[in-house]
Amino acid sequence: MVYKGIISAVDRDQMTAEVIIPELDNMVTPMLSVAREIAADDLTVDNKCVVALFSQNLADGAIISIL
C-alpha cells in the first residue's frame, strides 16, 4: 500500500526516517529507508512524504518521495 505521511524523525547519516501515517490512526513507522533520489536536505521533521509499505509490517517499507 502507498500512504501519505509526515516525517517525525530523521537520521541523515543512515538516510532513514520515521513517518507518522495519519490514515493508519497516526501509527509511527520504525526508521525506514529513503529512496536514493531524495536529497538528505529534503529530510526534515514535519515534511510530508509518500511511503510504500510492502506488507502489514510497518518496518517493511520505504520512503519513495517528498511532497
Contacts in CASP RR format, 6 or more apart in sequence:
PFRMAT RR
TARGET T0000
AUTHOR 0000-0000-0000
METHOD contacts of the structure
MODEL  1
MVYKGIISAVDRDQMTAEVIIPELDNMVTPMLSVAREIAADDLTVDNKCV
VALFSQNLADGAIISIL
1 52 0 8 1.000
1 53 0 8 1.000
2 50 0 8 1.000
2 51 0 8 1.000
2 52 0 8 1.000
2 53 0 8 1.000
2 64 0 8 1.000
3 21 0 8 1.000
3 23 0 8 1.000
3 24 0 8 1.000
3 50 0 8 1.000
3 51 0 8 1.000
3 53 0 8 1.000
4 21 0 8 1.000
4 22 0 8 1.000
4 23 0 8 1.000
4 48 0 8 1.000
4 49 0 8 1.000
4 50 0 8 1.000
4 51 0 8 1.000
4 67 0 8 1.000
5 19 0 8 1.000
5 20 0 8 1.000
5 21 0 8 1.000
5 22 0 8 1.000
5 48 0 8 1.000
5 49 0 8 1.000
5 50 0 8 1.000
5 51 0 8 1.000
6 19 0 8 1.000
6 20 0 8 1.000
6 22 0 8 1.000
6 46 0 8 1.000
6 47 0 8 1.000
6 48 0 8 1.000
6 49 0 8 1.000
7 17 0 8 1.000
7 18 0 8 1.000
7 19 0 8 1.000
7 20 0 8 1.000
7 43 0 8 1.000
7 44 0 8 1.000
7 45 0 8 1.000
7 46 0 8 1.000
7 47 0 8 1.000
7 48 0 8 1.000
7 49 0 8 1.000
7 63 0 8 1.000
8 17 0 8 1.000
8 18 0 8 1.000
8 19 0 8 1.000
8 20 0 8 1.000
8 28 0 8 1.000
8 45 0 8 1.000
9 17 0 8 1.000
9 18 0 8 1.000
9 31 0 8 1.000
9 45 0 8 1.000
10 16 0 8 1.000
10 17 0 8 1.000
10 18 0 8 1.000
10 43 0 8 1.000
10 44 0 8 1.000
10 45 0 8 1.000
11 17 0 8 1.000
11 31 0 8 1.000
12 40 0 8 1.000
12 43 0 8 1.000
14 31 0 8 1.000
15 33 0 8 1.000
15 34 0 8 1.000
15 38 0 8 1.000
15 40 0 8 1.000
15 43 0 8 1.000
16 31 0 8 1.000
16 32 0 8 1.000
16 33 0 8 1.000
16 34 0 8 1.000
17 31 0 8 1.000
17 32 0 8 1.000
17 34 0 8 1.000
17 43 0 8 1.000
17 49 0 8 1.000
17 63 0 8 1.000
18 28 0 8 1.000
18 29 0 8 1.000
18 30 0 8 1.000
18 31 0 8 1.000
18 32 0 8 1.000
19 28 0 8 1.000
19 29 0 8 1.000
19 32 0 8 1.000
19 49 0 8 1.000
19 51 0 8 1.000
19 63 0 8 1.000
20 26 0 8 1.000
20 27 0 8 1.000
20 28 0 8 1.000
21 27 0 8 1.000
21 28 0 8 1.000
21 29 0 8 1.000
21 51 0 8 1.000
27 58 0 8 1.000
29 51 0 8 1.000
29 58 0 8 1.000
29 59 0 8 1.000
29 61 0 8 1.000
30 58 0 8 1.000
30 59 0 8 1.000
32 51 0 8 1.000
32 59 0 8 1.000
32 61 0 8 1.000
32 62 0 8 1.000
32 63 0 8 1.000
33 61 0 8 1.000
33 62 0 8 1.000
33 63 0 8 1.000
34 43 0 8 1.000
34 62 0 8 1.000
34 63 0 8 1.000
35 62 0 8 1.000
35 63 0 8 1.000
35 64 0 8 1.000
35 65 0 8 1.000
38 63 0 8 1.000
38 65 0 8 1.000
38 66 0 8 1.000
42 66 0 8 1.000
43 66 0 8 1.000
47 66 0 8 1.000
47 67 0 8 1.000
48 66 0 8 1.000
48 67 0 8 1.000
49 63 0 8 1.000
49 65 0 8 1.000
49 66 0 8 1.000
49 67 0 8 1.000
50 63 0 8 1.000
50 64 0 8 1.000
50 65 0 8 1.000
50 66 0 8 1.000
50 67 0 8 1.000
51 61 0 8 1.000
51 62 0 8 1.000
51 63 0 8 1.000
51 64 0 8 1.000
52 61 0 8 1.000
52 62 0 8 1.000
52 64 0 8 1.000
53 60 0 8 1.000
53 61 0 8 1.000
54 60 0 8 1.000
54 61 0 8 1.000
END
